[in-house]
Amino acid sequence: MGTFLLSLDEIARVKKAHRIEHTTELAERTNVSRKTWTTALKTRRATPDILAALANLGARPDKVLILDDAPIQAVSA
């Protein structure tokens, strides 16, 4: 079973369309903190705030998430 991850390609497309180069600009344009954006881009985990911000920037709903079907590996202690 896989998980859904943010599509970095779709985020890049949206950033290019709005001439956004840095996470600080994403934060200013979306009222979502820079830290939240940095975490989302690093982990590729979607949160309601990130998804709403991307929707407001015109992200395509059918492209914003992708299925990561790589097997989940157990972490041993």
C-alpha positions in Angstrom: 0.0 0.0 0.0 1.4 3.4 -0.9 1.0 6.9 0.3 0.1 10.2 -1.3 2.9 12.8 -1.6 2.9 16.3 -2.9 4.0 16.5 -6.5 7.1 18.7 -6.7 6.5 19.1 -10.4 3.1 20.6 -9.9 4.5 22.9 -7.1 7.3 24.0 -9.4 4.7 24.7 -12.2 2.6 26.9 -9.8 5.7 28.7 -8.5 6.8 29.4 -12.1 3.4 30.6 -13.1 3.4 33.1 -10.2 7.1 34.0 -10.5 7.8 32.6 -7.0 11.4 31.6 -6.4 11.7 31.2 -2.6 9.6 29.7 0.3 9.5 33.2 1.8 7.6 34.3 -1.3 5.2 31.3 -1.0 4.6 32.3 2.7 3.9 35.9 1.8 1.5 35.0 -1.0 -0.4 32.3 0.8 -0.4 33.3 4.5 1.1 29.9 5.3 4.3 30.1 7.3 7.7 29.7 5.7 8.5 26.9 8.2 5.3 25.0 7.1 6.2 25.4 3.5 9.8 24.2 4.1 8.6 21.2 6.0 6.0 20.3 3.3 8.5 20.6 0.5 11.1 18.5 2.4 8.7 15.7 3.5 6.3 16.1 0.6 3.5 15.5 3.1 0.2 17.3 2.3 -1.6 19.2 5.0 -4.9 21.0 4.7 -3.2 24.4 4.8 -0.8 23.5 2.1 -3.4 22.0 -0.1 -5.7 25.0 0.3 -2.8 27.4 -0.5 -1.9 25.4 -3.6 -5.5 25.4 -4.7 -5.6 29.2 -4.3 -2.5 29.5 -6.4 -4.2 27.4 -9.2 -2.6 24.0 -8.7 -4.3 21.3 -10.7 -6.3 19.0 -8.3 -5.4 15.9 -10.4 -1.7 16.7 -10.3 -1.0 18.1 -6.8 -0.7 14.6 -5.2 1.1 11.6 -6.5 1.0 8.0 -5.3 4.2 6.8 -3.8 3.9 3.1 -4.0 7.4 2.3 -2.7 7.2 -0.4 -0.1 7.2 1.0 3.5 10.2 -0.3 5.3 10.0 -1.2 9.0 12.4 0.7 11.2 14.3 -1.5 13.6 15.4 -0.3 17.0 
